[in-house]
Each structure stands twice: as structure tokens, then as C-alpha cells.
Amino acid sequence: MVSLYSQVYAFANLYQAFRKARRGKRDRAEVAAFEYDLEENLIRLREELAAFAYSPGPYRSFYVRDAKRRLVSAASFSDRVVHHALVHVIEPLFEPRFVKRTLRCRAYLRYVDDCLFFADDKPTLHGWRAATIERLAGLRVTLHENRAQVYPVTEGIPFLGFRVFPDHRRLKSRRGHAARRRLQALAREYTAGRVDVARLTASVQG
């Protein structure tokens, strides 16, 4: 019987993790360098994981400006591949057990680390919020408590750069402005001959 851990470093799982980690980042030098020696890099990760010799690298810290200036600490691309490989194996085991069995929540949406719970009353939602914070604390993960709030759906719920209403959604203005700036920069790069059509298309489509 295949062990749970061996599923993490299976070559097929690492390859799928690479594809997920690459999504939306194909124009970055670090991603291109990893893909250039893709098979060798995936075999290296597989061997390190199998031998319990894998160690995450340092984070790269930088500032970005959205609505305000904030510090971002990013893992290396190799580490992100391992993150996706691990999540792909263990997520189906943990998420249903906690959300469906412990919280007894039947209506929720999740994308990576963004999650929405739905219920018919506020006390239930507040109880789920407290239980989720406690559960994550046990995993040494901190929730953005100021963002994890209870909202009536009629007021719109912030999710993935949109404010989502029962019958429509609106793009947050700062997301729209940022997307327009990125497109304008790409257009200038293309006009100057520094970006070809394939890279331009990949950047727009993510």
C-alpha cells in the first residue's frame, strides 16, 4: 500500500504541483529557469523529499503597493512546487473532515487560502469563525481576523478581488486600476519590441 507521504513526492504529483505553481507566473525568470531543466528539478525534489533531506529555502521579501504599501515574503519557486504537492495530497483529508464534520457546514467556497462559509443565522457563523481560528492556531497558522467577518450577502462579500452579491459581482476599483496599469505596461513593452505576442498572450491570460 502506498503511504501518504510517498504520494507527496510521486513524480506525477510533483509535475501537477509544478503546473499549479506556474499558473499566472510563466513570464517570471525564476519560473522559466525551473522549467528549462524541469525533469532534473522535479527529480531533485523527489529525491530530497524521499530521503527526508528537503529543506525550504529563504523567503524573498519585497514591498508592493495596492491600496497601501505592504510587505510580502515570497517562497522560492521550488518551495511553492512542494507546497502545492503537499496540499494536493492532504487537503482532501483535512478540509472535508473539519468543515463538513466538525463545523457541519454544507455551504462554503474556497480558493487557495480564501474561504467563505454560508449559514442562515449570525450566531452559527460567529461560532464557525471562532472554531476556525482555534483550529488554525493549533496548526500554527494565523487568520486575518479583521478580514474574517460576518456579512449579510445582500451587502456583498469581498472575495478574490471582487465584491460578490447574490445576483452579480463587482470588480474592486483598486484591482481594476492595477490591471489597467499592468496592461498598459505590457502594451508599451510590446510596442518597444521587448515582448513577443506569445508572452503578451500568456501574461494576459495568466
Secondary structure, DSSP 8 states (H G I E B T S, - for coil): ---HHHHHT-HHHHHHHHHHHHTT-TTSHHHHHHHHTHHHHHHHHHHHHHTT-------EEEEEESSSEEEEEE--HHHHHHHHHHHHHHHHHHHIIIIIIIS----EEEETTEEEE--SSHHHHHHHHHHHHHHHHHTT----TTT-----GGG-EEETTEEE-SS-EEE-HHHHHHHHHHHHHHHHHHHTTSS-HHHHHHHHH-
